[in-house]
């Protein structure tokens, strides 16, 4: 029997629950109808409808890495050295499926599993739930995985076991990323697409690396690039097995990891790296023992604090979703308006797709959009070729203003209306109202609607003001 998935047992405060419930109401009543009418899911990689079970789910932590980087041992270490059903540890690629490690079994439930050491066994509380059953389990947020079909669901299961950390988060263990032909031939499903599905719904993404073999394969690089565009802020690196190399070697390995991540992310900012040896054995080299202990404590604190900041992260995700939806409406409405009224629509559509980069630049200037919100022209062109521009919705200025009001009025009022919002969430959203109003020259009728808002949700509004005035 699964344990209670309520917000209280997940460590989320009543105030955060009220915020999340309010966000769900705004999404279902105001955002989802626009998404459905505009075909948002077909164009945006994270545009699939947010299901009720996803709103109520515990925060998720996704582990990604090449084989034998110690992902399963890492999970076992986080659980206090507790084995979980279906666990197997070995030097070869042992984890051949996605495993969701969740809390919720009765203490008397037991199953016998191998520990991976000389065939010995021990009794481990818990049980496993297979992939097809998980898609119809209402307490768990995996219903959307049905889109990947039976080939994937046969390689997906949940390991249900009691552990203090699992009362607060759910951990997703993944198969090791392989190299070369093995990656292409051994998978009967699209590994990178599945990884992106989990990444988009995770609160924290941990990339595990082995200090002994830091080479980053093309396949791992492809997975990272696939999940990165909408999840930059959630990605952390873990340099595991760091006690197995000496002082000088560890310095070189650490620097090499930062350099490699900088090339993949193509940003001057450095990804946060936790360094240590995440298993229950004694350290081989204890030169950096204090640093390892400190990093492990910081990582564990971040995991334990995920439920406390769940509402703020969901607000952030909804704001990003609304921004993407606004850009989506602008692009489709602009393209539809460029089609001739009577003849030559097919040829005009082809010409528009060929000229898409310059058209996107025009759209960005026309609606004063941000570069960071614009989609990749090559990816968008591929989706447009399979679409009929005649089916696109017309550009409705009222919808654009309604989406802006969600960010400027509805969500801030939701946050303001909940007493006792946590200090963390207030730090994320609170800003002086007076300083923001001075930057906006808005006519009084619109200004009355925007009396209270926060900097997290405020973005460039000049184009909306111009539309309102016209």
PyMOL commands that set and color helices and strands:
alter all, ss='L'
color gray80, all
select helices_A, chain A and resi 14-38+40-43+52-55+71-78+131-134+143-153+165-167+181-186+191-200+218-228+232-234+242-244+247-265+289-304+307-338+345-354+356-366+371-373+377-385+389-391+397-416+423-429+433-438+444-450+462-469
alter helices_A, ss='H'
color red, helices_A
select strands_A, chain A and resi 59-65+98-102+110-114+121-125+127-130+156-160+169-173+204-210+235-240+273-275
alter strands_A, ss='S'
color yellow, strands_A
deselect
rebuild
show_as cartoon
